[in-house]
Amino acid sequence: MREHEQVELIRLQRRCWRLLFIWSRTTREALVMSRPRFAVRVAGEIGQLDEPETLISRPNFAVVAELSAD
């Protein structure tokens, strides 16, 4: 069911061209859902906002660097 919901959210966002915020605690799910950009909250603020590949390869914070370990 969860994968079906993810596909539907992505399809809806692309069709309507609206900003969509999705909160996730799993890196895999976040990376699948984060096109074209991915934001990581650090201490309640956006710590880094970038394309997923750039975010993983050049993290600004230790918490962002830990994402690649998941």
C-alpha positions as CSV (number, residue, x, y, z in Angstrom):
1,M,0.0,0.0,0.0
2,R,2.8,2.4,0.9
3,E,4.5,2.1,-2.5
4,H,1.1,2.7,-4.2
5,E,0.7,5.9,-2.2
6,Q,4.2,7.0,-3.2
7,V,3.5,6.5,-6.9
8,E,0.2,8.4,-6.6
9,L,1.8,11.3,-4.8
10,I,4.6,11.6,-7.5
11,R,2.0,11.4,-10.3
12,L,-0.2,14.0,-8.7
13,Q,2.7,16.4,-8.1
14,R,3.9,16.1,-11.6
15,R,0.5,16.6,-13.1
16,C,-0.4,19.7,-10.9
17,W,3.1,21.2,-10.8
18,R,2.8,22.0,-7.1
19,L,5.3,22.0,-4.4
20,L,5.0,18.9,-2.3
21,F,6.5,18.4,1.2
22,I,6.9,14.8,2.3
23,W,8.4,14.0,5.7
24,S,10.2,10.7,5.9
25,R,12.6,9.1,8.4
26,T,13.9,6.6,5.8
27,T,16.6,7.7,3.4
28,R,15.5,5.3,0.7
29,E,11.9,6.6,0.7
30,A,13.0,10.2,0.8
31,L,15.4,9.7,-2.2
32,V,12.7,8.0,-4.2
33,M,10.2,10.8,-3.5
34,S,12.6,13.7,-3.8
35,R,12.7,14.8,-7.4
36,P,14.1,17.2,-8.4
37,R,15.3,18.5,-5.0
38,F,15.7,17.1,-1.5
39,A,15.8,19.1,1.8
40,V,17.3,18.0,5.1
41,R,16.2,19.6,8.3
42,V,19.0,20.4,10.8
43,A,17.9,21.7,14.2
44,G,14.5,22.7,12.8
45,E,15.9,24.6,9.8
46,I,16.7,23.5,6.2
47,G,20.3,22.5,6.5
48,Q,20.8,21.6,2.9
49,L,18.6,21.7,-0.2
50,D,19.9,20.1,-3.4
51,E,19.5,17.3,-5.9
52,P,19.7,14.0,-4.1
53,E,23.0,12.9,-5.8
54,T,24.7,16.2,-4.9
55,L,23.4,16.2,-1.4
56,I,24.8,12.7,-0.8
57,S,28.2,13.4,-2.6
58,R,28.8,16.8,-1.0
59,P,27.0,17.1,2.4
60,N,27.1,20.3,4.3
61,F,26.5,18.7,7.7
62,A,27.4,15.5,9.5
63,V,23.7,14.5,9.7
64,V,23.4,14.8,6.0
65,A,26.6,12.7,5.5
66,E,25.0,10.0,7.5
67,L,22.2,9.6,5.0
68,S,24.5,7.7,2.6
69,A,25.0,5.1,5.4
70,D,21.3,4.1,5.5
